[in-house]
């Protein structure tokens, strides 16, 4: 191997533990008997593939918000390249959709959802801004999607019973809509109108009295159903399947469905930033994590590397919160969501 190995780029430049990053290099001459190691802040990164121009490696667990990535050969070390890392906020959760930010105090709402029909002693949690994780004393089975509606009230879908409940004072779940199939997705438009996604592919519009009417139909989902309103007030939906070319759908105010973007593997939670870019937990080009989609070109970019990512949201302080099926991380990226002012 050459002693002039140089890291020229890392793609993507953001990751959580377990994410696979692509390290672009110059001057590397591979030798089966030679030494090639990769480190992030001195911690070993597992190399899963290598060529003379790029190396694929897995990001280790690290408590830092950034890491200097370096390669080591038998002739010395490469230059260092900075990678932004997610900081662990909570683990031992069971999250199946986006977490949510309480607009009243910026606490993060998380779930321990359980398998369908499984009754757990505690299913909803509040992660305070000071870092305390509190159990909410409210009984709700299989909480899936969380959204804050008019007046700042919290609403949660119950996929086991096909209902939406309003959580009052964090202690009591009041059912406000029922007979919604396998209710997973949940979103409110700017007028406070509630929309609920059934895993079968039906999107319901729910009146203030709790009456549900069919609003639109998209492809059925094999998992949860995810929804978010865009800056143009269309309802954006992902319905994850088993294919590598699943779509993001945009639904107008009359229920007309457009295939807005396609080419994603198992797209799940989604959120917009104030610039109109859409972020989706998905696999793209064989790379897992979060993608960013430009609203004009519809170009898809692998934005963050991570395994088992199911959702995300943005805090009032410009942090991206990333949820896997069991853990939650934050990255200070200076990105602000559309609903936090």
VENRAUR-V938174 format. One record per backbone hydrogen bond with DSSP energy under -1.0 kcal/mol. CO is the residue of the C=O (numbers start at 1). NH is the residue of the N-H. Records with the same first field share a line. If there is no record, write none. Layout:
BEGIN
CO = NH + NH
END
This chain:
BEGIN
6 = 26
9 = 24
11 = 22
13 = 84
14 = 305
15 = 86
16 = 19
19 = 59
21 = 57
22 = 11
23 = 55
24 = 8 + 9
26 = 6
31 = 34
37 = 72
38 = 45
39 = 70
40 = 43
43 = 40
46 = 58
49 = 56
53 = 25
54 = 51
55 = 23
56 = 48 + 49
57 = 21
59 = 18
65 = 85
67 = 83
68 = 41
69 = 81
70 = 39
71 = 78
72 = 37
73 = 76
76 = 73
81 = 69
83 = 67
84 = 15
87 = 330
90 = 328
94 = 113
100 = 109
102 = 106
107 = 102
108 = 127
109 = 100
110 = 125
111 = 94
115 = 118
123 = 112
124 = 136
125 = 110
126 = 134
127 = 108
128 = 131
132 = 128
134 = 126
136 = 138
142 = 159
145 = 157
147 = 155
149 = 152
150 = 153
153 = 149
154 = 167
155 = 147
156 = 165
157 = 144
158 = 162 + 163
162 = 180
163 = 158
164 = 176 + 177
165 = 156
166 = 174
168 = 171 + 172
172 = 168
174 = 166
177 = 164
181 = 183
182 = 199
185 = 197
187 = 195
189 = 192
193 = 189
194 = 206
195 = 187
196 = 204
197 = 184
198 = 201
199 = 221
201 = 218
202 = 198
203 = 215 + 216
204 = 196
205 = 213
207 = 210
211 = 207
213 = 205
216 = 203
226 = 238
228 = 236
230 = 233
234 = 230
235 = 251
236 = 228
237 = 249
238 = 226
240 = 222
246 = 263 + 264
248 = 260 + 261
249 = 237
250 = 258
251 = 235
252 = 255
256 = 252
258 = 250 + 260
261 = 248
264 = 246
265 = 283
269 = 281
271 = 279
272 = 338
273 = 276
277 = 273
278 = 293
279 = 271
280 = 291
281 = 268
283 = 265
284 = 287
287 = 284
288 = 306
289 = 282
290 = 303 + 304
291 = 280
292 = 301
293 = 278
294 = 298
299 = 294
301 = 292
304 = 290
305 = 16
308 = 325
310 = 269
311 = 323
313 = 321
315 = 318
318 = 334 + 335
319 = 315
320 = 331
321 = 313
322 = 329
323 = 310 + 311
325 = 95
326 = 93
327 = 324
328 = 89 + 90
329 = 322
330 = 87
331 = 320 + 333
336 = 274
END
